[in-house]
Amino acid sequence: MGLSGLLAGVANAIAGGGTLVTFPALLAAGLPPIAANITSAIGLVPGYAGGAVAYRRELDGQRSRFRFLLLPSLIGGVLGALLLLVTPATTFKSVVPYLILTSCLLLALQPRLAALVAKQRTSAGGLAKETSPLLFISVLVASIYGSFFGAGLGVLLLAVLGILVTDTLQRLNGLKSLLSLLVVVAGVIIYLVSGQGHLLYVLILLVTSYVGGVIGGAVARKIPAAVLRLVVCGLGIAVATALLMQG
């Protein structure tokens, strides 16, 4: 379990998709799908916090954006967590493979999404206003998904911000990191109240994901993100296939 937390921290720092590492590991440890998802969400919080701190300089001058997107992020985080808790275990188990495959697709398309973001940044034409209902709703939907099943949250948020907000990718990535932290923390508060997280595994992941995040941040420029992305997606597809065969 410690190794999965370490790898998840590294993955989130470099390419994203850490949940695709910890979730199958928790399933293999014998946890039910919902408990595994909750345990993973709580245990990976330090990685999101580290990302927000790392991008604190890029957040300068974005206070108005943050204030506008604070509400949909928190609401989405709470709604996604509540949705998970009221979802029958059998239903969640049946949709998990498709959620994993969706997350793998998002991770695989990350470079193309980044290219789309870069293209949109070169032209202000067609971009929504930074306080538009479209931006509010888009962040809300991404936050609900990210709280319900964490993999792909960062990719979704960055795509939304990059397409609908005019700014540099690094500054938007900083805003994405802070919003992701808000979504995860809002969901985790609900999860903690539910008492469905596995305490020992949570503690292990809290420590190892933080260490992995530090390592990932240090070596992000040395390890090709494409390689890690390929490995994580391959693992996710294998897990989804196995779950579909079991069902």
NORHURA-V681355 format. One record per residue. N is the residue number from 1. RES is the residue in three letters. SS is DSSP state (A for helix, B for strand, O for the rest). PHI is phi in degrees with one decimal (999 if undefined). NEAR is the number of other ideal C-beta (glycine too) atoms within 10 Angstrom. Layout:
n=N res=RES ss=SS phi=PHI near=NEAR
n=N res=RES ss=SS phi=PHI near=NEAR
This chain:
n=1 res=MET ss=O phi=999 near=19
n=2 res=GLY ss=A phi=-60.9 near=15
n=3 res=LEU ss=A phi=-65.3 near=12
n=4 res=SER ss=A phi=-65.3 near=25
n=5 res=GLY ss=A phi=-64.8 near=30
n=6 res=LEU ss=A phi=-62.0 near=22
n=7 res=LEU ss=A phi=-65.9 near=23
n=8 res=ALA ss=A phi=-64.9 near=29
n=9 res=GLY ss=A phi=-62.9 near=30
n=10 res=VAL ss=A phi=-64.0 near=26
n=11 res=ALA ss=A phi=-60.0 near=29
n=12 res=ASN ss=A phi=-64.4 near=28
n=13 res=ALA ss=A phi=-72.2 near=26
n=14 res=ILE ss=A phi=-101.0 near=25
n=15 res=ALA ss=O phi=-131.3 near=26
n=16 res=GLY ss=O phi=87.4 near=24
n=17 res=GLY ss=O phi=88.8 near=28
n=18 res=GLY ss=O phi=-60.0 near=32
n=19 res=THR ss=A phi=-60.9 near=29
n=20 res=LEU ss=A phi=-70.3 near=27
n=21 res=VAL ss=A phi=-96.8 near=29
n=22 res=THR ss=A phi=-75.4 near=30
n=23 res=PHE ss=A phi=-60.1 near=29
n=24 res=PRO ss=A phi=-64.1 near=21
n=25 res=ALA ss=A phi=-65.5 near=22
n=26 res=LEU ss=A phi=-70.2 near=25
n=27 res=LEU ss=A phi=-62.7 near=20
n=28 res=ALA ss=A phi=-64.7 near=12
n=29 res=ALA ss=O phi=-77.2 near=14
n=30 res=GLY ss=O phi=103.7 near=9
n=31 res=LEU ss=O phi=-78.0 near=20
n=32 res=PRO ss=O phi=-63.3 near=14
n=33 res=PRO ss=A phi=-53.5 near=22
n=34 res=ILE ss=A phi=-66.8 near=20
n=35 res=ALA ss=A phi=-63.7 near=19
n=36 res=ALA ss=A phi=-65.1 near=25
n=37 res=ASN ss=A phi=-65.5 near=27
n=38 res=ILE ss=A phi=-66.2 near=27
n=39 res=THR ss=A phi=-60.4 near=26
n=40 res=SER ss=A phi=-62.9 near=32
n=41 res=ALA ss=A phi=-60.5 near=30
n=42 res=ILE ss=A phi=-67.7 near=23
n=43 res=GLY ss=A phi=-68.8 near=31
n=44 res=LEU ss=O phi=-95.3 near=29
n=45 res=VAL ss=A phi=-55.7 near=19
n=46 res=PRO ss=A phi=-56.6 near=20
n=47 res=GLY ss=A phi=-65.0 near=31
n=48 res=TYR ss=A phi=-66.4 near=27
n=49 res=ALA ss=A phi=-64.0 near=18
n=50 res=GLY ss=A phi=-62.6 near=22
n=51 res=GLY ss=A phi=-64.9 near=22
n=52 res=ALA ss=A phi=-66.0 near=19
n=53 res=VAL ss=A phi=-66.8 near=11
n=54 res=ALA ss=A phi=-62.1 near=16
n=55 res=TYR ss=O phi=-103.9 near=18
n=56 res=ARG ss=O phi=-64.2 near=11
n=57 res=ARG ss=A phi=-67.3 near=9
n=58 res=GLU ss=A phi=-70.5 near=20
n=59 res=LEU ss=A phi=-84.3 near=16
n=60 res=ASP ss=O phi=-59.3 near=9
n=61 res=GLY ss=O phi=82.6 near=9
n=62 res=GLN ss=O phi=-113.0 near=18
n=63 res=ARG ss=A phi=-61.4 near=9
n=64 res=SER ss=A phi=-66.3 near=10
n=65 res=ARG ss=A phi=-63.4 near=21
n=66 res=PHE ss=A phi=-61.2 near=14
n=67 res=ARG ss=A phi=-61.8 near=10
n=68 res=PHE ss=A phi=-67.7 near=15
n=69 res=LEU ss=A phi=-94.4 near=28
n=70 res=LEU ss=A phi=-61.2 near=14
n=71 res=LEU ss=A phi=-65.0 near=13
n=72 res=PRO ss=A phi=-64.2 near=22
n=73 res=SER ss=A phi=-68.0 near=26
n=74 res=LEU ss=A phi=-68.8 near=19
n=75 res=ILE ss=A phi=-62.7 near=18
n=76 res=GLY ss=A phi=-62.5 near=26
n=77 res=GLY ss=A phi=-62.5 near=29
n=78 res=VAL ss=A phi=-69.7 near=18
n=79 res=LEU ss=A phi=-63.5 near=19
n=80 res=GLY ss=A phi=-63.0 near=28
n=81 res=ALA ss=A phi=-67.6 near=26
n=82 res=LEU ss=A phi=-64.2 near=16
n=83 res=LEU ss=A phi=-61.5 near=16
n=84 res=LEU ss=A phi=-64.2 near=22
n=85 res=LEU ss=A phi=-68.9 near=15
n=86 res=VAL ss=A phi=-93.9 near=8
n=87 res=THR ss=O phi=-77.1 near=15
n=88 res=PRO ss=O phi=-57.1 near=9
n=89 res=ALA ss=A phi=-56.1 near=11
n=90 res=THR ss=A phi=-66.4 near=9
n=91 res=THR ss=A phi=-67.5 near=11
n=92 res=PHE ss=A phi=-62.1 near=18
n=93 res=LYS ss=A phi=-60.7 near=17
n=94 res=SER ss=A phi=-74.7 near=14
n=95 res=VAL ss=A phi=-92.5 near=14
n=96 res=VAL ss=A phi=-54.4 near=22
n=97 res=PRO ss=A phi=-56.2 near=20
n=98 res=TYR ss=A phi=-74.6 near=13
n=99 res=LEU ss=A phi=-65.1 near=22
n=100 res=ILE ss=A phi=-63.9 near=27
n=101 res=LEU ss=A phi=-64.0 near=17
n=102 res=THR ss=A phi=-62.7 near=17
n=103 res=SER ss=A phi=-64.3 near=27
n=104 res=CYS ss=A phi=-61.7 near=23
n=105 res=LEU ss=A phi=-63.8 near=15
n=106 res=LEU ss=A phi=-61.3 near=21
n=107 res=LEU ss=A phi=-67.3 near=25
n=108 res=ALA ss=A phi=-66.2 near=17
n=109 res=LEU ss=O phi=-86.6 near=14
n=110 res=GLN ss=A phi=-53.0 near=22
n=111 res=PRO ss=A phi=-60.9 near=13
n=112 res=ARG ss=A phi=-68.7 near=10
n=113 res=LEU ss=A phi=-63.7 near=18
n=114 res=ALA ss=A phi=-63.2 near=16
n=115 res=ALA ss=A phi=-65.9 near=12
n=116 res=LEU ss=A phi=-64.1 near=14
n=117 res=VAL ss=A phi=-59.8 near=19
n=118 res=ALA ss=A phi=-61.7 near=12
n=119 res=LYS ss=A phi=-64.4 near=11
n=120 res=GLN ss=A phi=-67.1 near=18
n=121 res=ARG ss=A phi=-68.8 near=17
n=122 res=THR ss=O phi=-78.0 near=8
n=123 res=SER ss=O phi=-141.8 near=9
n=124 res=ALA ss=O phi=-83.7 near=8
n=125 res=GLY ss=O phi=-62.2 near=6
n=126 res=GLY ss=O phi=83.7 near=8
n=127 res=LEU ss=O phi=-81.4 near=16
n=128 res=ALA ss=O phi=-75.0 near=15
n=129 res=LYS ss=O phi=-65.5 near=11
n=130 res=GLU ss=O phi=-70.6 near=16
n=131 res=THR ss=O phi=-118.9 near=12
n=132 res=SER ss=O phi=-79.9 near=14
n=133 res=PRO ss=A phi=-59.3 near=9
n=134 res=LEU ss=A phi=-61.8 near=12
n=135 res=LEU ss=A phi=-65.7 near=22
n=136 res=PHE ss=A phi=-58.6 near=17
n=137 res=ILE ss=A phi=-67.4 near=12
n=138 res=SER ss=A phi=-63.8 near=21
n=139 res=VAL ss=A phi=-67.0 near=26
n=140 res=LEU ss=A phi=-60.7 near=20
n=141 res=VAL ss=A phi=-64.1 near=16
n=142 res=ALA ss=A phi=-62.2 near=28
n=143 res=SER ss=A phi=-70.4 near=31
n=144 res=ILE ss=A phi=-62.0 near=21
n=145 res=TYR ss=A phi=-60.6 near=23
n=146 res=GLY ss=A phi=-64.6 near=27
n=147 res=SER ss=A phi=-79.4 near=29
n=148 res=PHE ss=A phi=-69.5 near=24
n=149 res=PHE ss=O phi=-150.3 near=25
n=150 res=GLY ss=O phi=-62.6 near=28
n=151 res=ALA ss=O phi=-63.8 near=29
n=152 res=GLY ss=O phi=97.0 near=25
n=153 res=LEU ss=A phi=-58.7 near=29
n=154 res=GLY ss=A phi=-62.2 near=27
n=155 res=VAL ss=A phi=-63.5 near=24
n=156 res=LEU ss=A phi=-62.2 near=21
n=157 res=LEU ss=A phi=-63.8 near=27
n=158 res=LEU ss=A phi=-66.2 near=24
n=159 res=ALA ss=A phi=-63.4 near=24
n=160 res=VAL ss=A phi=-61.8 near=24
n=161 res=LEU ss=A phi=-64.2 near=25
n=162 res=GLY ss=A phi=-65.8 near=25
n=163 res=ILE ss=A phi=-82.9 near=20
n=164 res=LEU ss=A phi=-102.9 near=20
n=165 res=VAL ss=O phi=-126.1 near=22
n=166 res=THR ss=O phi=-91.1 near=15
n=167 res=ASP ss=O phi=-172.8 near=18
n=168 res=THR ss=O phi=-73.7 near=12
n=169 res=LEU ss=A phi=-63.1 near=16
n=170 res=GLN ss=A phi=-64.3 near=10
n=171 res=ARG ss=A phi=-67.8 near=19
n=172 res=LEU ss=A phi=-67.9 near=26
n=173 res=ASN ss=A phi=-66.1 near=21
n=174 res=GLY ss=A phi=-64.4 near=22
n=175 res=LEU ss=A phi=-65.1 near=22
n=176 res=LYS ss=A phi=-59.3 near=28
n=177 res=SER ss=A phi=-62.7 near=23
n=178 res=LEU ss=A phi=-70.0 near=25
n=179 res=LEU ss=A phi=-65.3 near=31
n=180 res=SER ss=A phi=-60.8 near=28
n=181 res=LEU ss=A phi=-61.0 near=20
n=182 res=LEU ss=A phi=-61.4 near=21
n=183 res=VAL ss=A phi=-60.2 near=31
n=184 res=VAL ss=A phi=-66.0 near=27
n=185 res=VAL ss=A phi=-64.5 near=17
n=186 res=ALA ss=A phi=-60.2 near=21
n=187 res=GLY ss=A phi=-67.9 near=31
n=188 res=VAL ss=A phi=-63.0 near=22
n=189 res=ILE ss=A phi=-58.1 near=14
n=190 res=ILE ss=A phi=-64.9 near=19
n=191 res=TYR ss=A phi=-64.3 near=24
n=192 res=LEU ss=A phi=-63.2 near=14
n=193 res=VAL ss=A phi=-64.9 near=10
n=194 res=SER ss=A phi=-68.9 near=14
n=195 res=GLY ss=O phi=70.0 near=8
n=196 res=GLN ss=O phi=-94.1 near=18
n=197 res=GLY ss=O phi=-76.2 near=22
n=198 res=HIS ss=O phi=-88.3 near=21
n=199 res=LEU ss=A phi=-56.8 near=10
n=200 res=LEU ss=A phi=-61.8 near=11
n=201 res=TYR ss=A phi=-66.8 near=24
n=202 res=VAL ss=A phi=-60.4 near=22
n=203 res=LEU ss=A phi=-61.3 near=13
n=204 res=ILE ss=A phi=-61.9 near=20
n=205 res=LEU ss=A phi=-69.3 near=33
n=206 res=LEU ss=A phi=-58.2 near=16
n=207 res=VAL ss=A phi=-75.5 near=16
n=208 res=THR ss=A phi=-70.8 near=24
n=209 res=SER ss=A phi=-68.9 near=33
n=210 res=TYR ss=A phi=-65.6 near=20
n=211 res=VAL ss=A phi=-61.1 near=16
n=212 res=GLY ss=A phi=-62.1 near=30
n=213 res=GLY ss=A phi=-63.8 near=28
n=214 res=VAL ss=A phi=-63.9 near=17
n=215 res=ILE ss=A phi=-62.4 near=17
n=216 res=GLY ss=A phi=-60.8 near=26
n=217 res=GLY ss=A phi=-64.8 near=18
n=218 res=ALA ss=A phi=-75.8 near=11
n=219 res=VAL ss=A phi=-110.1 near=12
n=220 res=ALA ss=O phi=-57.0 near=14
n=221 res=ARG ss=O phi=-86.7 near=9
n=222 res=LYS ss=O phi=-102.5 near=7
n=223 res=ILE ss=O phi=-95.6 near=15
n=224 res=PRO ss=O phi=-58.7 near=11
n=225 res=ALA ss=A phi=-61.1 near=16
n=226 res=ALA ss=A phi=-62.4 near=11
n=227 res=VAL ss=A phi=-67.2 near=11
n=228 res=LEU ss=A phi=-65.7 near=21
n=229 res=ARG ss=A phi=-60.8 near=20
n=230 res=LEU ss=A phi=-64.6 near=14
n=231 res=VAL ss=A phi=-65.3 near=16
n=232 res=VAL ss=A phi=-64.4 near=27
n=233 res=CYS ss=A phi=-64.1 near=22
n=234 res=GLY ss=A phi=-61.8 near=12
n=235 res=LEU ss=A phi=-62.8 near=20
n=236 res=GLY ss=A phi=-62.1 near=27
n=237 res=ILE ss=A phi=-64.5 near=17
n=238 res=ALA ss=A phi=-64.1 near=12
n=239 res=VAL ss=A phi=-65.1 near=22
n=240 res=ALA ss=A phi=-61.1 near=21
n=241 res=THR ss=A phi=-62.6 near=13
n=242 res=ALA ss=A phi=-63.3 near=13
n=243 res=LEU ss=A phi=-67.6 near=18
n=244 res=LEU ss=A phi=-66.1 near=14
n=245 res=MET ss=A phi=-68.3 near=8
n=246 res=GLN ss=A phi=-67.9 near=8
n=247 res=GLY ss=O phi=-71.6 near=10
